[in-house]
Amino acid sequence: MTNLYSEFDWRWASFNELDAFDVYTVLAARSEVFVIEQQCLYADIDGQDTDAWHLLVLGQTTHAELAGYLRVLPPDETGDVRIGRVLTRAPFRGIGLGQAMLERTLEHIAQQWPGRAIRLHAQAHLQRFYASSGFEPISDVHLEDDIPHIWMRREAGPR
């Protein structure tokens, strides 16, 4: 596998640091993956983006095509940091980009909110993927928008 860290432009940004083109690109990718590919109508714009950190993974082309994306929400009332809206666009799947994104995200969270547990709402078929990074199920598998999901949590501390 090639070095994904040098092959892509990895950019963390608060909502206020995103420009209009960034927001358009992110929302278009989220619609492409979650609404079109997964045939799921849901309210993607949920009011949480403005408080989140956003990871944009851009291909190093002249147009900097969005390859992957996720958002990290600050600690909630439980004290957990939350990872969400994780996606890898179809042309970039199967090269380990999702794993690289998760590694970068765990590093970012450890720096931004040291000592905090992390929670995510995963599609059930990705349970093994997240478990390989220390996440454990904290709920039963359940349907969310007709897609099996499971809540998972990673305790704070070194891995």
N, C-alpha and C positions, 0 to 999 in steps of 0.2 A: 504494500500500500504506500502511496506517495505521502509526503508530509502535508497533511491537510491544513496545518497551522499556517504554512507559508503559501499554500495554494489559494487561500481565500482571505478576504479582508474581514476581520472580526471587529465588530463595532458595538460597544455598549453605549446606550444613551438613555437619559431620562426622557420623559415625554416632551419636556420643554426644549430639549436639544434636538429633537426630530424636526426636520423641515416638512413642508407640505408634500414634497415628492416622497420622502421616507414614509409618511403616514399613508399616503395613497398606495405605495408599493406593498406595505405590510398588510393593509386591509384587503388589497387585491389578492395577495397570496393566501391569506386566511380564508377568504371566500372561495378561492380555487380549490384548496385542500378540504376544508371542513364542510362547505356547502355543496359545491359541485361534485367533487370526487366521492365524498361520503354521503351524498344525497341527503343532507341534513339541514332542515330549516331551523335556525335558532338565532337568538339575539346575540350576535358576536360583539357588537358595541355595547358593552355592559357597564360602562362608567368606571372601570378599574384601570384602564390604560394610562390615565393621567397620573396615577400614583406609582406606576410600575417602572422598573428598569427593563429596557428592551435590548435583546441581542439580535443584531442583524448580521447575517453571514452572507457576504457578497462575493460572487465570482469576480475574478480579476479580468473582466472584459471591459471594453470601452464604455459599456452601459452599466457596468457593475450590477449584473443580474442577481436578484435575491435568491439565494440557494436554500437558506434555512433561517428560522426565526423562533424565538420564544420570548416570553415575558416572565419577570420575577416580581412578585408582589411583596411588599414589606410585611413584617410580622403582623398577624391579625390578633384578634382578641385571645386566641389560644397561645400566642407567642411564636407560632410557626411562620416561617417564610414559605411562600407558595410559588411553585413553578407552574406555568400554564401556557396554553396556546402553542405547544411545541409542534413544529412542522419542518419537514424537509420536502422541498418541491420535487416532483417526479423526476426531472432530469438529473437530480443530484442524489438519488437514493442508491443504496447498495455499496457505498464507498466508505462507510464508517463516519459519515458527517454527524449523524445523531449522537453517537458516542462522544465524538470530539466536542459537540455543543454541550452535552451534559457535563463533561469534565470541566470545560471553561466556566460553566454556570456554577458548579459546586465551588470552584475557586473564588469566583466573584462573590458568592454568598458568604463564604468564610471570611473574606476581607471586609465586606460591607456590614455583616451582622454576625460577628463571631459568637460561637456558642449557641446558635439557634438551630432547632430542629427544622426540617424541611418536609413539606407535604405536597403531594400532587395527586391529581385525579386522572389516572391513566386509562387508556383503552385496555381492556382486559388482555388482549393478545400481546401487549407490550410488558406484561408483568415481569417476565424473566429478564428482559432488557433492563428495567429499572432495578430489579433485585440484584443484578450484577454490580450495581453502584451503591448497594447498602440499603435500598428501600425495601420495606416490609409492608405487606397488606395490613390495613387497619379497618377494612370493611369487607362485606361480602361483595361478590360481583353483582352488579345491578345495571339496569338499562338507563341510559341517559340519551335522549333523542334517538331511541331505538338502537343504540350501540352499547354493547357490554363494556362497563367501566368498573374500576376499583380504586378506592382511595388507598394511597400508599404514603408511608412516612419514613424518613431517615432521621435517626436520633442525632443530636449534636455530638461533636467530638471528632477526633482524628480517625481516619480510615487507613 
